[in-house]
Amino acid sequence: MKNLKIGTIASHSALNILSGAKAEGITSVLYCKADRESFYRQWNVADEIITLDSYAELFDLDTSEVIMIPHGSFVAYLPIDRLVKSDIKLFGSKKLLEWESDRKLKDQLMKTAKLPVPKEFDSWEDVDRPVIIKYYGAEGGKGYFVAQNRDEIKQKADFSRKFSIQEYIVGTKVYVTFFQSYLYERTELFGADIRYETDIDAKLRFTADPTFTIVGNIPVVLRESLLIPYQKMAENFVAAAESLLNERIPGPFCLESIIDRNLNIYVFEFSGRIVAGTNVMIPSSPYSYIFHGEHMWMGRRIAREIKQANERGLLEELIS
């Protein structure tokens, strides 16, 4: 592309993405609602800010020169069916985002990748152990709850919404992010974080029904021996996704896991795009710094891959 631009919407990890574009000398565009414009403008990392009344207006704009970087809010605010069919150019795979948003497709991909996953229940009536109820959609854990038995599910669940029922594994939740580079033919282990969730992490003894709404992220450095199985799982994930989707899945993705007291790893979710946990890796994580020999945060890693692909005439292979 002659006039290459990187764009995203004003939320989630926008500062991460925009600062990465700036570091790599790529023009950036931020699509922003009016009530957030003054906040984002003060950071001076967006070359252009376009104000919208609704993020759905993106579908009506000319974005032919913009490579959009999807993030959690991007997926939450834009209907996935319209996004997949639209002419918006995304860095990464639209199909992977579609599979991420569908619980059955997500489970199929994780099982094909042979990831160690907690038991899933097809019906609340089959539950025979503590479980966690997760409503569909990228809403940062909003509305999730733990139930000890079927009666508790029947009492608390909103049956008008789609939700999954997953065995509740006791352990430490760790979110490990990778970057799939087709220019360098490698799966880069980029960094890890723990998410701070209210009220469960606040340990409020008087809260009968603690929530899992995410309020922030904490960087974590894993035991080095644990990195080896995570790397293998990530490579298996990429291979399975390529096989099932019949296309490449370039860019960032995250394996969301729990490590129990015996150091067994269970992967309970994946995200097929940048996650907010990478915001703690600015200007770098220990892993990304060792890998690249310089400060490298996820926004910059995305921008560098896009810039180099564009210079080599390979950009079309990395967008959908």
C-alpha positions in Angstrom: 0.0 0.0 0.0 1.3 3.4 -1.0 -0.3 5.4 1.8 -0.2 2.9 4.6 -2.2 3.6 7.8 -2.9 1.7 11.0 -6.2 2.3 12.7 -8.3 1.2 15.6 -11.2 2.3 17.8 -10.7 4.3 21.0 -10.8 1.7 23.8 -9.1 -1.4 25.2 -5.5 -1.2 23.9 -5.7 1.7 21.5 -2.8 3.6 23.1 -0.7 0.5 22.9 -1.5 0.1 19.1 -1.1 3.8 18.3 2.2 4.3 20.1 3.5 1.2 18.2 2.5 2.7 14.9 4.2 6.0 15.9 7.4 4.2 16.9 7.6 2.5 13.5 6.8 5.7 11.6 3.4 4.6 10.3 0.5 7.1 10.1 -2.3 6.2 12.5 -6.0 6.8 12.6 -8.2 6.6 15.7 -12.0 6.2 15.5 -13.4 7.8 18.6 -16.6 8.8 20.2 -17.0 12.5 21.1 -16.9 11.9 24.9 -13.4 10.2 24.6 -11.8 12.5 22.1 -10.2 15.0 24.5 -8.7 12.1 26.5 -7.1 10.4 23.5 -6.0 13.6 21.9 -3.7 14.6 24.9 -1.5 11.5 24.3 -0.4 12.8 20.9 0.0 9.3 19.4 -2.8 9.4 16.8 -2.1 11.3 13.6 -5.8 11.6 12.8 -8.8 11.3 15.0 -12.2 10.7 13.4 -15.2 11.3 15.7 -18.2 8.9 15.5 -21.6 8.8 17.1 -21.5 5.0 16.9 -18.7 2.6 16.1 -21.0 0.9 13.6 -20.5 4.0 11.4 -17.1 2.4 10.5 -18.9 0.2 8.1 -20.0 3.3 6.1 -16.6 5.0 6.0 -13.9 4.7 3.3 -11.2 2.7 5.2 -9.5 1.3 2.1 -6.1 2.7 3.1 -6.3 1.7 6.7 -5.2 -1.6 8.3 -7.5 -2.0 11.3 -6.1 -3.7 14.4 -8.9 -5.5 16.2 -9.0 -5.7 20.0 -11.5 -6.8 22.6 -13.7 -3.7 22.4 -13.5 -3.8 18.6 -15.0 -7.2 18.8 -17.6 -6.3 21.4 -18.9 -3.1 19.7 -19.0 -4.2 16.1 -21.3 -7.1 15.1 -19.0 -10.0 14.1 -21.3 -11.1 11.2 -21.1 -7.6 9.6 -17.3 -7.4 10.4 -16.6 -10.7 8.6 -18.5 -9.7 5.5 -17.3 -6.1 5.4 -14.5 -4.5 3.3 -12.7 -3.4 6.4 -9.1 -4.6 6.3 -8.1 -6.4 9.5 -4.5 -7.4 10.4 -5.1 -11.0 11.3 -8.0 -13.4 10.6 -11.6 -12.4 10.6 -12.5 -16.1 10.7 -10.6 -16.5 13.9 -12.5 -13.7 15.5 -15.7 -15.4 14.3 -14.6 -18.7 15.9 -13.6 -16.9 19.1 -17.1 -15.4 19.4 -18.8 -18.8 19.0 -18.5 -21.2 21.9 -18.9 -24.4 19.9 -16.4 -23.3 17.3 -14.0 -22.2 20.0 -14.2 -25.5 21.7 -13.7 -27.3 18.4 -10.5 -25.4 17.7 -9.1 -25.9 21.2 -9.8 -29.6 21.1 -8.3 -30.0 17.6 -5.2 -28.2 19.0 -5.1 -30.8 21.8 -5.1 -28.1 24.4 -5.7 -29.4 28.0 -9.2 -27.9 28.6 -11.5 -28.0 31.6 -14.6 -30.1 31.2 -17.5 -28.4 29.4 -21.1 -29.2 30.2 -23.7 -29.2 27.4 -26.5 -28.6 29.9 -26.8 -27.2 33.4 -28.7 -30.3 34.3 -25.6 -32.4 33.8 -23.4 -30.5 36.2 -21.9 -32.6 39.0 -19.1 -30.4 40.3 -18.3 -26.7 40.9 -18.5 -24.8 37.6 -18.1 -21.3 36.2 -20.8 -19.7 34.1 -19.5 -17.5 31.2 -21.8 -15.4 29.1 -21.0 -15.1 25.4 -19.2 -12.0 24.2 -16.0 -10.0 24.9 -17.1 -8.1 28.1 -14.2 -8.7 30.4 -15.7 -11.3 32.6 -18.9 -9.2 33.3 -21.6 -11.4 34.7 -19.5 -14.5 35.2 -20.2 -16.5 38.3 -19.2 -19.7 40.1 -21.9 -22.2 41.0 -21.4 -25.2 43.3 -24.3 -27.3 41.9 -27.3 -27.4 39.5 -29.6 -25.6 41.9 -27.3 -22.6 42.1 -27.1 -22.4 38.3 -30.9 -22.5 38.1 -31.2 -19.8 40.7 -28.6 -17.4 39.3 -28.3 -17.9 35.5 -29.9 -15.6 33.0 -31.3 -18.2 30.7 -32.3 -15.5 28.1 -28.6 -15.2 27.3 -26.2 -17.7 25.8 -23.6 -19.0 28.2 -21.1 -21.8 28.6 -20.7 -24.0 31.6 -17.1 -25.0 32.4 -15.5 -27.0 35.3 -14.1 -24.6 37.8 -10.4 -25.3 38.2 -8.7 -24.0 41.4 -5.4 -22.4 40.6 -3.6 -19.3 39.3 -5.0 -17.8 36.1 -2.3 -16.9 33.7 -2.8 -15.2 30.3 0.1 -15.9 27.9 0.4 -13.9 24.7 2.1 -14.9 21.5 2.8 -13.3 18.2 2.6 -15.3 15.0 5.0 -14.0 12.4 4.8 -15.4 8.9 7.6 -13.1 7.7 10.0 -14.9 10.1 8.1 -18.2 10.2 7.9 -18.4 14.0 5.6 -18.3 17.0 7.0 -15.7 19.4 6.2 -16.1 23.1 5.6 -12.4 23.9 4.6 -12.0 27.5 2.3 -13.1 30.3 -0.1 -11.4 32.7 -2.6 -12.0 35.5 -5.9 -10.1 35.4 -7.2 -8.4 38.5 -10.9 -9.1 38.8 -13.5 -7.6 41.2 -14.7 -8.7 43.6 -13.0 -12.1 43.5 -9.4 -10.7 43.8 -10.4 -8.2 46.4 -11.2 -11.1 48.7 -14.3 -9.4 50.1 -15.5 -11.9 52.7 -18.9 -10.2 52.9 -19.6 -10.5 49.2 -21.9 -13.5 48.7 -21.7 -13.4 44.9 -18.3 -12.1 43.8 -17.9 -10.9 40.3 -15.1 -11.5 37.7 -15.2 -8.1 36.0 -11.7 -7.3 34.9 -10.4 -3.9 36.2 -6.7 -4.2 35.3 -3.7 -6.4 34.5 -0.6 -7.4 36.4 2.6 -8.5 34.6 3.9 -12.0 35.6 7.2 -13.8 34.8 6.6 -17.6 34.7 8.9 -20.3 35.9 11.1 -21.0 32.9 10.2 -24.7 32.8 6.6 -23.7 32.3 7.4 -21.7 29.1 8.2 -24.9 27.3 4.6 -26.5 27.4 3.1 -23.1 26.7 5.2 -22.7 23.5 4.2 -26.2 22.4 0.5 -25.4 23.0 0.8 -22.2 21.0 2.4 -23.9 18.0 -0.3 -26.6 18.1 -2.9 -23.9 18.3 -1.6 -22.2 15.2 -1.4 -25.4 13.3 -5.0 -26.4 14.2 -6.3 -22.9 13.3 -4.6 -23.0 10.0 -6.1 -26.4 9.3 -9.6 -25.7 10.4 -9.9 -22.1 9.0 -7.8 -22.9 5.8 -6.0 -19.6 6.2 -3.1 -17.9 8.0 -3.7 -16.4 11.5 -1.0 -13.7 11.7 -0.4 -11.4 14.6 -1.2 -11.6 18.3 -3.2 -14.3 20.1 -3.6 -15.3 23.8 -4.0 -18.6 25.6 -5.9 -18.0 28.7 -5.1 -20.7 31.3 -5.1 -21.9 34.9 -2.1 -23.5 36.6 -3.1 -25.8 39.5 -1.1 -26.7 42.6 0.6 -29.6 40.7 1.7 -27.3 37.9 -0.9 -28.8 35.5 -2.0 -26.3 32.9 -5.6 -26.0 31.7 -6.5 -23.6 28.8 -10.0 -22.4 29.3 -10.2 -19.7 26.6 -8.3 -18.1 23.7 -8.3 -14.7 22.2 -7.5 -14.4 18.5 -6.2 -10.7 18.7 -4.4 -8.4 20.9 -5.5 -8.6 24.6 -5.5 -5.8 27.2 -2.9 -7.7 29.2 -0.2 -6.6 26.7 -0.6 -3.0 27.9 1.6 -4.0 30.9 4.3 -4.9 28.4 5.1 -1.3 27.4 7.9 -0.7 26.6 8.5 -4.5 26.6 8.1 -7.7 28.6 11.2 -9.7 29.7 10.4 -12.2 26.9 9.9 -9.7 24.1 13.1 -7.8 25.1 15.2 -11.0 25.1 13.7 -12.0 21.8 14.2 -8.8 19.9 17.1 -7.2 21.8 15.3 -3.9 22.1 12.1 -2.6 23.7 9.2 -4.2 21.9 5.6 -3.9 23.0 2.7 -5.5 21.1 1.6 -2.4 19.4 5.1 -1.9 18.0 5.4 -5.6 17.1 2.2 -5.4 15.1 3.3 -2.2 13.3 6.7 -3.6 12.5 5.3 -6.8 10.9 2.9 -4.6 8.9 5.6 -2.3 7.7 8.0 -5.0 6.7 5.3 -7.0 5.0 4.3 -3.9 3.0 7.9 -3.2 2.0 8.2 -6.8 0.8 4.9 -6.8 -1.1 3.4 -9.4 1.3 0.9 -7.3 3.2 -2.2 -8.8 1.4 -1.2 -12.2 2.9 -1.5 -10.8 6.4 -4.9 -9.1 6.3 -8.4 -10.3 5.9 
